[in-house]
């Protein structure tokens, strides 16, 4: 799949070219997938030798099956894609409310070290920053939704402030679309028009100062 994306024909759509550009530095050759061997349908505790591992289900937030892996004694938490540190989050199946609740769960656990799904290691400030980002984008999306703007036009107008320095700020289009779906009372797992979203992300990327 990745190889096919990287070797696109010249007439490939702009959104697909943008995705290829984002993946150009990644090499997945030699990676072997390990299939799952256990079904997790709620919270559970697993003993790994003398280490107690808490598995916490917090989806649907980033996706329906979001899990946190917490090592209480070590004060380490593996957040998966619930936390994007210093890079713009992107969500698939889920809601703002569930994602904020998941971030609150992390803050309440108060780990000393968080391993995010994207970005560098952090502490609870990573969860707090993500929470503030979502609250800001949701409020701004609601404001522009009320004015009748499209998600793309809203994304162009939202002032990201300090979050503009996060990598790939154009990913905001996914978060604005999610907000709009919620404003229209659509189910959290409603199908997403990914080609359109990636296309609009490419438009936002091209509109950034200094973009080529």
LUMPATOR-195834 format. One record per atom (N, C-alpha, C): residue number from 1; atom name; x, y, z. Coordinates in steps of 0.2 Angstrom, whole numbers, plus 5000, padded with zeros to 4 digits. Layout:
<sites>
SITE   num   atomo     px     py     pz
SITE   NUM      CA      X      Y      Z
...
</sites>
This chain:
<sites>
SITE   num   atomo     px     py     pz
SITE     1       N   5004   4994   5000
SITE     1      CA   5000   5000   5000
SITE     1       C   5004   5006   5000
SITE     2       N   5009   5007   5005
SITE     2      CA   5013   5013   5005
SITE     2       C   5018   5013   4999
SITE     3       N   5020   5008   4996
SITE     3      CA   5024   5008   4990
SITE     3       C   5020   5010   4984
SITE     4       N   5014   5008   4984
SITE     4      CA   5010   5011   4979
SITE     4       C   5008   5018   4979
SITE     5       N   5008   5021   4985
SITE     5      CA   5006   5028   4986
SITE     5       C   5013   5032   4984
SITE     6       N   5018   5029   4986
SITE     6      CA   5025   5033   4984
SITE     6       C   5026   5033   4977
SITE     7       N   5024   5028   4973
SITE     7      CA   5025   5028   4966
SITE     7       C   5019   5030   4962
SITE     8       N   5017   5036   4962
SITE     8      CA   5011   5038   4959
SITE     8       C   5012   5040   4952
SITE     9       N   5006   5039   4948
SITE     9      CA   5007   5042   4941
SITE     9       C   5006   5050   4941
SITE    10       N   5008   5053   4936
SITE    10      CA   5009   5060   4936
SITE    10       C   5002   5063   4936
SITE    11       N   4997   5060   4934
SITE    11      CA   4990   5062   4934
SITE    11       C   4986   5061   4941
SITE    12       N   4990   5058   4946
SITE    12      CA   4986   5057   4952
SITE    12       C   4983   5063   4955
SITE    13       N   4978   5062   4959
SITE    13      CA   4974   5068   4962
SITE    13       C   4979   5072   4967
SITE    14       N   4978   5078   4968
SITE    14      CA   4982   5082   4973
SITE    14       C   4982   5079   4980
SITE    15       N   4976   5077   4982
SITE    15      CA   4976   5074   4989
SITE    15       C   4981   5068   4990
SITE    16       N   4981   5064   4984
SITE    16      CA   4985   5058   4985
SITE    16       C   4992   5060   4984
SITE    17       N   4994   5065   4980
SITE    17      CA   5001   5067   4980
SITE    17       C   5003   5070   4987
SITE    18       N   4999   5073   4990
SITE    18      CA   5000   5076   4997
SITE    18       C   5002   5071   5002
SITE    19       N   4998   5065   5001
SITE    19      CA   4999   5060   5006
SITE    19       C   5006   5056   5004
SITE    20       N   5007   5056   4998
SITE    20      CA   5014   5053   4996
SITE    20       C   5019   5057   4998
SITE    21       N   5019   5064   4998
SITE    21      CA   5024   5068   5001
SITE    21       C   5025   5067   5008
SITE    22       N   5019   5066   5012
SITE    22      CA   5020   5065   5019
SITE    22       C   5023   5059   5021
SITE    23       N   5023   5054   5016
SITE    23      CA   5026   5047   5018
SITE    23       C   5033   5046   5015
SITE    24       N   5035   5051   5011
SITE    24      CA   5041   5050   5007
SITE    24       C   5047   5048   5011
SITE    25       N   5048   5050   5017
SITE    25      CA   5054   5049   5022
SITE    25       C   5053   5042   5026
SITE    26       N   5047   5039   5025
SITE    26      CA   5046   5033   5029
SITE    26       C   5047   5026   5025
SITE    27       N   5051   5022   5028
SITE    27      CA   5052   5015   5025
SITE    27       C   5050   5010   5029
SITE    28       N   5044   5006   5026
SITE    28      CA   5041   5001   5030
SITE    28       C   5043   4994   5028
SITE    29       N   5048   4994   5023
SITE    29      CA   5051   4987   5021
SITE    29       C   5054   4983   5027
SITE    30       N   5052   4977   5027
SITE    30      CA   5055   4973   5032
SITE    30       C   5051   4973   5039
SITE    31       N   5045   4977   5039
SITE    31      CA   5041   4977   5045
SITE    31       C   5036   4971   5045
SITE    32       N   5036   4967   5050
SITE    32      CA   5032   4961   5050
SITE    32       C   5026   4963   5055
SITE    33       N   5020   4962   5053
SITE    33      CA   5014   4964   5057
SITE    33       C   5013   4958   5062
SITE    34       N   5012   4959   5068
SITE    34      CA   5010   4954   5073
SITE    34       C   5003   4955   5074
SITE    35       N   4999   4949   5072
SITE    35      CA   4992   4949   5073
SITE    35       C   4990   4949   5081
SITE    36       N   4984   4952   5082
SITE    36      CA   4982   4952   5089
SITE    36       C   4980   4945   5091
SITE    37       N   4981   4943   5098
SITE    37      CA   4979   4937   5101
SITE    37       C   4975   4937   5107
SITE    38       N   4972   4943   5108
SITE    38      CA   4968   4944   5114
SITE    38       C   4962   4949   5112
SITE    39       N   4956   4948   5114
SITE    39      CA   4951   4953   5113
SITE    39       C   4950   4957   5119
SITE    40       N   4950   4963   5119
SITE    40      CA   4949   4968   5125
SITE    40       C   4943   4972   5124
SITE    41       N   4938   4970   5128
SITE    41      CA   4932   4974   5127
SITE    41       C   4930   4978   5133
SITE    42       N   4935   4980   5137
SITE    42      CA   4935   4984   5143
SITE    42       C   4941   4985   5146
SITE    43       N   4941   4988   5152
SITE    43      CA   4948   4989   5156
SITE    43       C   4950   4982   5159
SITE    44       N   4956   4981   5159
SITE    44      CA   4959   4975   5162
SITE    44       C   4966   4976   5165
SITE    45       N   4968   4971   5169
SITE    45      CA   4975   4972   5172
SITE    45       C   4979   4965   5170
SITE    46       N   4985   4966   5167
SITE    46      CA   4989   4961   5165
SITE    46       C   4995   4961   5169
SITE    47       N   4998   4955   5172
SITE    47      CA   5004   4955   5175
SITE    47       C   5010   4953   5170
SITE    48       N   5015   4957   5170
SITE    48      CA   5020   4955   5165
SITE    48       C   5026   4954   5170
SITE    49       N   5027   4948   5173
SITE    49      CA   5032   4947   5178
SITE    49       C   5030   4951   5184
SITE    50       N   5035   4955   5186
SITE    50      CA   5033   4959   5192
SITE    50       C   5030   4966   5191
SITE    51       N   5029   4967   5184
SITE    51      CA   5026   4974   5182
SITE    51       C   5018   4973   5181
SITE    52       N   5014   4977   5184
SITE    52      CA   5007   4977   5183
SITE    52       C   5005   4982   5178
SITE    53       N   5002   4980   5173
SITE    53      CA   5000   4984   5167
SITE    53       C   4992   4984   5167
SITE    54       N   4990   4991   5167
SITE    54      CA   4983   4992   5167
SITE    54       C   4981   4994   5159
SITE    55       N   4977   4991   5157
SITE    55      CA   4974   4992   5150
SITE    55       C   4967   4996   5151
SITE    56       N   4967   5002   5148
SITE    56      CA   4961   5006   5149
SITE    56       C   4958   5008   5142
SITE    57       N   4952   5006   5141
SITE    57      CA   4948   5008   5135
SITE    57       C   4945   5015   5136
SITE    58       N   4947   5019   5131
SITE    58      CA   4944   5026   5131
SITE    58       C   4941   5028   5125
SITE    59       N   4940   5023   5120
SITE    59      CA   4937   5025   5114
SITE    59       C   4929   5026   5115
SITE    60       N   4926   5028   5110
SITE    60      CA   4928   5031   5103
SITE    60       C   4931   5038   5104
SITE    61       N   4937   5039   5103
SITE    61      CA   4940   5046   5103
SITE    61       C   4944   5047   5097
SITE    62       N   4950   5045   5096
SITE    62      CA   4954   5045   5090
SITE    62       C   4951   5040   5085
SITE    63       N   4950   5034   5088
SITE    63      CA   4946   5028   5085
SITE    63       C   4941   5025   5090
SITE    64       N   4938   5020   5087
SITE    64      CA   4933   5017   5092
SITE    64       C   4937   5012   5097
SITE    65       N   4943   5010   5095
SITE    65      CA   4946   5005   5100
SITE    65       C   4952   5008   5104
SITE    66       N   4952   5015   5105
SITE    66      CA   4957   5018   5109
SITE    66       C   4959   5014   5115
SITE    67       N   4965   5013   5117
SITE    67      CA   4967   5010   5123
SITE    67       C   4973   5014   5126
SITE    68       N   4973   5015   5132
SITE    68      CA   4979   5017   5136
SITE    68       C   4982   5012   5139
SITE    69       N   4989   5012   5140
SITE    69      CA   4993   5007   5143
SITE    69       C   4996   5010   5149
SITE    70       N   4994   5009   5155
SITE    70      CA   4997   5012   5161
SITE    70       C   5001   5007   5166
SITE    71       N   5007   5010   5167
SITE    71      CA   5011   5006   5172
SITE    71       C   5011   5010   5179
SITE    72       N   5006   5009   5183
SITE    72      CA   5006   5013   5189
SITE    72       C   5012   5014   5193
SITE    73       N   5015   5008   5195
SITE    73      CA   5021   5009   5199
SITE    73       C   5027   5012   5196
SITE    74       N   5027   5012   5189
SITE    74      CA   5033   5015   5186
SITE    74       C   5031   5022   5184
SITE    75       N   5025   5024   5185
SITE    75      CA   5022   5031   5183
SITE    75       C   5023   5032   5175
SITE    76       N   5022   5027   5171
SITE    76      CA   5023   5028   5164
SITE    76       C   5016   5026   5161
SITE    77       N   5014   5030   5156
SITE    77      CA   5008   5029   5152
SITE    77       C   5009   5029   5145
SITE    78       N   5007   5024   5141
SITE    78      CA   5008   5024   5134
SITE    78       C   5001   5026   5131
SITE    79       N   5001   5032   5128
SITE    79      CA   4994   5035   5127
SITE    79       C   4992   5034   5120
SITE    80       N   4996   5031   5116
SITE    80      CA   4994   5029   5109
SITE    80       C   4992   5036   5105
SITE    81       N   4987   5036   5101
SITE    81      CA   4985   5042   5097
SITE    81       C   4980   5046   5101
SITE    82       N   4979   5045   5107
SITE    82      CA   4975   5050   5111
SITE    82       C   4979   5056   5112
SITE    83       N   4986   5056   5112
SITE    83      CA   4990   5062   5112
SITE    83       C   4995   5062   5106
SITE    84       N   4994   5068   5103
SITE    84      CA   4999   5070   5098
SITE    84       C   5003   5076   5101
SITE    85       N   5009   5075   5102
SITE    85      CA   5013   5080   5106
SITE    85       C   5016   5085   5101
SITE    86       N   5015   5091   5101
SITE    86      CA   5017   5096   5097
SITE    86       C   5016   5095   5090
SITE    87       N   5011   5091   5088
SITE    87      CA   5009   5090   5081
SITE    87       C   5002   5090   5081
SITE    88       N   4999   5092   5075
SITE    88      CA   4992   5092   5075
SITE    88       C   4988   5086   5075
SITE    89       N   4983   5085   5079
SITE    89      CA   4980   5078   5080
SITE    89       C   4975   5077   5074
SITE    90       N   4974   5071   5073
SITE    90      CA   4969   5069   5067
SITE    90       C   4965   5063   5070
SITE    91       N   4958   5064   5069
SITE    91      CA   4954   5058   5072
SITE    91       C   4950   5055   5066
SITE    92       N   4948   5049   5068
SITE    92      CA   4944   5045   5063
SITE    92       C   4937   5044   5066
SITE    93       N   4936   5038   5070
SITE    93      CA   4930   5037   5073
SITE    93       C   4930   5039   5080
SITE    94       N   4925   5044   5082
SITE    94      CA   4925   5046   5089
SITE    94       C   4922   5053   5089
SITE    95       N   4922   5055   5095
SITE    95      CA   4919   5062   5097
SITE    95       C   4924   5066   5101
SITE    96       N   4922   5073   5100
SITE    96      CA   4926   5077   5105
SITE    96       C   4925   5076   5112
SITE    97       N   4919   5074   5114
SITE    97      CA   4918   5073   5121
SITE    97       C   4922   5067   5124
SITE    98       N   4922   5062   5120
SITE    98      CA   4926   5056   5122
SITE    98       C   4933   5057   5122
SITE    99       N   4936   5061   5117
SITE    99      CA   4943   5062   5117
SITE    99       C   4945   5067   5123
SITE   100       N   4940   5072   5125
SITE   100      CA   4942   5076   5130
SITE   100       C   4941   5072   5137
SITE   101       N   4937   5067   5137
SITE   101      CA   4936   5063   5143
SITE   101       C   4942   5058   5144
SITE   102       N   4945   5056   5138
SITE   102      CA   4951   5052   5138
SITE   102       C   4957   5056   5141
SITE   103       N   4957   5062   5138
SITE   103      CA   4963   5067   5141
SITE   103       C   4962   5068   5148
SITE   104       N   4956   5069   5151
SITE   104      CA   4955   5070   5158
SITE   104       C   4957   5064   5162
SITE   105       N   4956   5058   5159
SITE   105      CA   4958   5052   5162
SITE   105       C   4965   5052   5163
SITE   106       N   4969   5054   5158
SITE   106      CA   4976   5054   5158
SITE   106       C   4979   5059   5163
SITE   107       N   4976   5065   5164
SITE   107      CA   4978   5070   5168
SITE   107       C   4976   5067   5175
SITE   108       N   4971   5064   5177
SITE   108      CA   4969   5061   5183
SITE   108       C   4974   5056   5185
SITE   109       N   4977   5052   5181
SITE   109      CA   4981   5046   5182
SITE   109       C   4988   5049   5184
SITE   110       N   4989   5055   5182
SITE   110      CA   4996   5059   5184
SITE   110       C   5002   5055   5183
SITE   111       N   5003   5053   5177
SITE   111      CA   5009   5049   5175
SITE   111       C   5015   5054   5175
SITE   112       N   5021   5051   5177
SITE   112      CA   5027   5055   5177
SITE   112       C   5030   5056   5169
SITE   113       N   5029   5051   5165
SITE   113      CA   5031   5051   5158
SITE   113       C   5025   5048   5154
SITE   114       N   5024   5052   5149
SITE   114      CA   5019   5049   5144
SITE   114       C   5022   5048   5137
SITE   115       N   5021   5042   5134
SITE   115      CA   5023   5041   5128
SITE   115       C   5017   5042   5123
SITE   116       N   5018   5047   5119
SITE   116      CA   5012   5049   5115
SITE   116       C   5012   5044   5108
SITE   117       N   5007   5045   5105
SITE   117      CA   5007   5041   5098
SITE   117       C   5011   5045   5093
SITE   118       N   5011   5051   5094
SITE   118      CA   5015   5055   5089
SITE   118       C   5019   5061   5093
SITE   119       N   5025   5062   5091
SITE   119      CA   5029   5067   5095
SITE   119       C   5033   5065   5101
SITE   120       N   5037   5069   5104
SITE   120      CA   5041   5067   5109
SITE   120       C   5038   5066   5116
SITE   121       N   5042   5062   5120
SITE   121      CA   5039   5061   5127
SITE   121       C   5037   5067   5130
SITE   122       N   5032   5067   5135
SITE   122      CA   5030   5072   5139
SITE   122       C   5027   5070   5145
SITE   123       N   5025   5075   5149
SITE   123      CA   5021   5074   5155
SITE   123       C   5014   5075   5154
SITE   124       N   5010   5077   5159
SITE   124      CA   5003   5078   5159
SITE   124       C   5002   5085   5155
SITE   125       N   5007   5089   5154
SITE   125      CA   5006   5095   5150
SITE   125       C   5004   5093   5143
SITE   126       N   5006   5087   5140
SITE   126      CA   5004   5085   5134
SITE   126       C   4997   5084   5133
SITE   127       N   4994   5081   5138
SITE   127      CA   4986   5080   5138
SITE   127       C   4983   5087   5139
SITE   128       N   4986   5091   5143
SITE   128      CA   4982   5098   5144
SITE   128       C   4983   5102   5138
SITE   129       N   4988   5102   5134
SITE   129      CA   4989   5106   5128
SITE   129       C   4984   5103   5123
SITE   130       N   4983   5096   5122
SITE   130      CA   4979   5093   5118
SITE   130       C   4972   5096   5119
SITE   131       N   4970   5096   5126
SITE   131      CA   4963   5097   5128
SITE   131       C   4962   5105   5126
SITE   132       N   4967   5109   5127
SITE   132      CA   4966   5116   5125
SITE   132       C   4965   5117   5118
SITE   133       N   4969   5113   5114
SITE   133      CA   4968   5114   5106
SITE   133       C   4961   5112   5104
SITE   134       N   4959   5106   5107
SITE   134      CA   4952   5104   5105
SITE   134       C   4947   5109   5107
SITE   135       N   4947   5111   5113
SITE   135      CA   4942   5116   5115
SITE   135       C   4942   5122   5110
SITE   136       N   4948   5125   5108
SITE   136      CA   4949   5130   5104
SITE   136       C   4946   5129   5097
SITE   137       N   4948   5124   5094
SITE   137      CA   4945   5122   5087
SITE   137       C   4938   5121   5087
SITE   138       N   4935   5117   5093
SITE   138      CA   4928   5116   5093
SITE   138       C   4924   5122   5093
SITE   139       N   4926   5127   5098
SITE   139      CA   4923   5133   5099
SITE   139       C   4923   5137   5092
SITE   140       N   4928   5138   5089
SITE   140      CA   4929   5142   5083
SITE   140       C   4925   5138   5077
SITE   141       N   4925   5132   5077
SITE   141      CA   4921   5128   5072
SITE   141       C   4914   5130   5073
SITE   142       N   4911   5130   5079
SITE   142      CA   4904   5131   5080
SITE   142       C   4903   5138   5078
SITE   143       N   4907   5143   5079
SITE   143      CA   4906   5150   5077
SITE   143       C   4905   5151   5070
SITE   144       N   4910   5147   5066
SITE   144      CA   4909   5148   5059
SITE   144       C   4904   5144   5056
SITE   145       N   4902   5138   5059
SITE   145      CA   4896   5134   5057
SITE   145       C   4890   5138   5058
SITE   146       N   4889   5142   5063
SITE   146      CA   4884   5147   5064
SITE   146       C   4883   5152   5058
SITE   147       N   4889   5154   5055
SITE   147      CA   4889   5159   5050
SITE   147       C   4888   5155   5043
SITE   148       N   4887   5149   5043
SITE   148      CA   4886   5146   5037
SITE   148       C   4892   5144   5032
SITE   149       N   4898   5145   5035
SITE   149      CA   4904   5143   5031
SITE   149       C   4905   5136   5031
SITE   150       N   4908   5134   5025
SITE   150      CA   4910   5127   5024
SITE   150       C   4915   5125   5029
SITE   151       N   4917   5118   5030
SITE   151      CA   4922   5116   5035
SITE   151       C   4929   5119   5032
SITE   152       N   4930   5119   5025
SITE   152      CA   4936   5122   5023
SITE   152       C   4937   5129   5024
SITE   153       N   4932   5133   5023
SITE   153      CA   4932   5140   5024
SITE   153       C   4933   5142   5031
SITE   154       N   4930   5138   5036
SITE   154      CA   4931   5139   5043
SITE   154       C   4938   5137   5045
SITE   155       N   4941   5132   5042
SITE   155      CA   4948   5130   5044
SITE   155       C   4953   5135   5041
SITE   156       N   4951   5138   5036
SITE   156      CA   4956   5144   5033
SITE   156       C   4956   5150   5038
SITE   157       N   4950   5151   5041
SITE   157      CA   4949   5157   5045
SITE   157       C   4951   5156   5053
SITE   158       N   4951   5150   5055
SITE   158      CA   4953   5149   5062
SITE   158       C   4960   5151   5064
SITE   159       N   4961   5156   5069
SITE   159      CA   4967   5158   5071
SITE   159       C   4970   5152   5076
SITE   160       N   4975   5149   5074
SITE   160      CA   4977   5144   5078
SITE   160       C   4982   5146   5084
SITE   161       N   4984   5152   5084
SITE   161      CA   4988   5155   5089
SITE   161       C   4994   5151   5090
SITE   162       N   4995   5148   5096
SITE   162      CA   5002   5144   5098
SITE   162       C   5002   5138   5094
SITE   163       N   4996   5135   5092
SITE   163      CA   4995   5129   5089
SITE   163       C   4997   5129   5082
SITE   164       N   4998   5135   5079
SITE   164      CA   5000   5135   5072
SITE   164       C   5008   5133   5072
SITE   165       N   5011   5133   5077
SITE   165      CA   5018   5130   5077
SITE   165       C   5019   5123   5077
SITE   166       N   5013   5119   5079
SITE   166      CA   5013   5112   5079
SITE   166       C   5014   5110   5072
SITE   167       N   5017   5104   5071
SITE   167      CA   5018   5101   5064
SITE   167       C   5011   5100   5061
SITE   168       N   5011   5100   5054
SITE   168      CA   5005   5099   5050
SITE   168       C   4999   5102   5052
SITE   169       N   4999   5109   5053
SITE   169      CA   4993   5112   5055
SITE   169       C   4987   5111   5051
SITE   170       N   4988   5109   5044
SITE   170      CA   4983   5108   5040
SITE   170       C   4978   5103   5042
SITE   171       N   4981   5098   5046
SITE   171      CA   4976   5093   5048
SITE   171       C   4970   5095   5052
SITE   172       N   4970   5102   5054
SITE   172      CA   4964   5105   5057
SITE   172       C   4958   5103   5053
SITE   173       N   4958   5102   5046
SITE   173      CA   4952   5101   5042
SITE   173       C   4948   5095   5045
SITE   174       N   4952   5090   5047
SITE   174      CA   4949   5084   5050
SITE   174       C   4945   5085   5056
SITE   175       N   4948   5090   5060
SITE   175      CA   4945   5091   5067
SITE   175       C   4939   5096   5066
SITE   176       N   4939   5100   5061
SITE   176      CA   4933   5105   5059
SITE   176       C   4928   5100   5056
SITE   177       N   4929   5096   5052
SITE   177      CA   4924   5091   5049
SITE   177       C   4921   5087   5054
SITE   178       N   4925   5085   5059
SITE   178      CA   4922   5081   5065
SITE   178       C   4917   5085   5069
SITE   179       N   4919   5091   5070
SITE   179      CA   4915   5096   5074
SITE   179       C   4908   5097   5070
SITE   180       N   4909   5098   5063
SITE   180      CA   4903   5100   5059
SITE   180       C   4898   5093   5059
SITE   181       N   4901   5087   5059
SITE   181      CA   4897   5081   5059
SITE   181       C   4893   5081   5066
SITE   182       N   4897   5083   5071
SITE   182      CA   4893   5083   5078
SITE   182       C   4888   5088   5078
SITE   183       N   4889   5094   5075
SITE   183      CA   4884   5099   5075
SITE   183       C   4878   5097   5071
SITE   184       N   4879   5093   5067
SITE   184      CA   4873   5090   5063
SITE   184       C   4870   5083   5065
SITE   185       N   4872   5082   5072
SITE   185      CA   4870   5076   5075
SITE   185       C   4871   5069   5071
SITE   186       N   4877   5069   5067
SITE   186      CA   4879   5063   5064
SITE   186       C   4882   5058   5069
SITE   187       N   4881   5051   5068
SITE   187      CA   4884   5046   5072
SITE   187       C   4892   5047   5072
SITE   188       N   4895   5045   5078
SITE   188      CA   4902   5045   5078
SITE   188       C   4906   5041   5073
SITE   189       N   4903   5036   5071
SITE   189      CA   4906   5031   5066
SITE   189       C   4903   5032   5059
SITE   190       N   4900   5038   5057
SITE   190      CA   4898   5039   5051
SITE   190       C   4904   5039   5046
SITE   191       N   4903   5036   5040
SITE   191      CA   4908   5036   5035
SITE   191       C   4911   5042   5034
SITE   192       N   4918   5043   5033
SITE   192      CA   4921   5049   5032
SITE   192       C   4924   5049   5024
SITE   193       N   4923   5054   5021
SITE   193      CA   4925   5055   5014
SITE   193       C   4932   5057   5014
SITE   194       N   4936   5052   5015
SITE   194      CA   4944   5053   5016
SITE   194       C   4947   5057   5010
SITE   195       N   4945   5055   5003
SITE   195      CA   4948   5059   4998
SITE   195       C   4947   5066   4998
SITE   196       N   4941   5068   5000
SITE   196      CA   4939   5075   5001
SITE   196       C   4943   5078   5006
SITE   197       N   4944   5075   5012
SITE   197      CA   4947   5078   5017
SITE   197       C   4955   5078   5016
SITE   198       N   4958   5073   5013
SITE   198      CA   4965   5074   5011
SITE   198       C   4966   5079   5006
SITE   199       N   4961   5080   5001
SITE   199      CA   4961   5085   4996
SITE   199       C   4961   5092   4999
SITE   200       N   4956   5093   5004
SITE   200      CA   4956   5100   5007
SITE   200       C   4962   5101   5012
SITE   201       N   4965   5096   5015
SITE   201      CA   4971   5096   5018
SITE   201       C   4977   5099   5014
SITE   202       N   4977   5096   5008
SITE   202      CA   4982   5099   5003
SITE   202       C   4981   5106   5001
SITE   203       N   4974   5108   5001
SITE   203      CA   4973   5115   4999
SITE   203       C   4976   5119   5005
SITE   204       N   4974   5117   5011
SITE   204      CA   4977   5121   5017
SITE   204       C   4984   5122   5017
SITE   205       N   4987   5116   5016
SITE   205      CA   4995   5116   5016
SITE   205       C   4998   5121   5010
SITE   206       N   4995   5121   5005
SITE   206      CA   4997   5125   4999
SITE   206       C   4996   5132   5001
SITE   207       N   4991   5134   5005
SITE   207      CA   4989   5141   5007
SITE   207       C   4994   5144   5012
SITE   208       N   4998   5139   5016
SITE   208      CA   5002   5142   5021
SITE   208       C   5007   5146   5018
SITE   209       N   5010   5151   5022
SITE   209      CA   5015   5155   5020
SITE   209       C   5021   5151   5019
SITE   210       N   5025   5152   5013
SITE   210      CA   5031   5149   5012
SITE   210       C   5030   5142   5008
SITE   211       N   5023   5140   5007
SITE   211      CA   5022   5134   5004
SITE   211       C   5024   5134   4997
SITE   212       N   5026   5128   4995
SITE   212      CA   5028   5127   4988
SITE   212       C   5023   5123   4984
</sites>
